[in-house]
Amino acid sequence: MNGTLSMAELDDRIAILRDNLRQLVEQAAGSSGARDEERTAERIAQQNAELDKLVRERDARTRK
């Protein structure tokens, strides 16, 4: 899927993921309970992994 994204789409997706991460961190700071914290930590890890993947793809394209 990501191979078909344009640079503008990659940049947009990266911006969305960064905003999602900011919101998740804020949510984690306000949450209570181990279950909520675990679920939020999993979502943060998932979003970070996707962000890292997209940034690497964007960087690889700009080096060509």
C-alpha positions as CSV (number, residue, x, y, z in Angstrom):
1,M,0.0,0.0,0.0
2,N,2.6,2.6,1.0
3,G,4.6,2.1,-2.2
4,T,1.7,3.7,-4.1
5,L,1.5,6.9,-2.0
6,S,2.7,10.1,-3.5
7,M,5.2,12.3,-1.5
8,A,2.4,14.6,-0.6
9,E,0.3,11.7,0.7
10,L,3.3,10.4,2.6
11,D,3.8,13.8,4.2
12,D,0.1,14.0,5.1
13,R,0.1,10.5,6.6
14,I,3.2,11.3,8.6
15,A,1.5,14.5,9.9
16,I,-1.6,12.5,10.9
17,L,0.4,9.9,12.7
18,R,2.3,12.6,14.6
19,D,-0.9,14.2,15.7
20,N,-2.4,10.8,16.7
21,L,0.7,10.1,18.8
22,R,0.4,13.5,20.5
23,Q,-3.2,12.8,21.3
24,L,-2.4,9.3,22.6
25,V,0.3,10.6,24.8
26,E,-2.1,13.2,26.2
27,Q,-4.7,10.4,26.7
28,A,-2.2,8.2,28.5
29,A,-1.3,11.0,30.9
30,G,-5.0,11.4,31.8
31,S,-5.9,7.7,31.9
32,S,-6.1,5.5,35.0
33,G,-6.0,1.8,35.3
34,A,-3.6,-0.8,34.0
35,R,-5.9,-2.0,31.2
36,D,-6.3,1.6,29.8
37,E,-2.5,2.2,30.0
38,E,-1.7,-1.1,28.3
39,R,-4.1,-0.5,25.5
40,T,-2.8,3.1,25.0
41,A,0.8,1.9,25.1
42,E,0.0,-0.7,22.4
43,R,-1.6,2.0,20.2
44,I,1.4,4.3,20.7
45,A,3.8,1.5,19.8
46,Q,1.7,0.7,16.7
47,Q,1.5,4.3,15.6
48,N,5.2,4.8,16.2
49,A,6.0,1.8,14.1
50,E,3.9,3.0,11.2
51,L,5.4,6.5,11.5
52,D,9.0,5.1,11.4
53,K,8.1,3.1,8.3
54,L,6.7,6.0,6.5
55,V,9.5,8.4,7.4
56,R,12.1,5.8,6.2
57,E,10.1,5.4,2.9
58,R,10.0,9.2,2.5
59,D,13.7,9.5,3.2
60,A,14.6,6.8,0.8
61,R,12.6,8.5,-2.0
62,T,14.3,11.9,-1.3
63,R,17.7,10.3,-1.6
64,K,17.1,9.0,-5.1
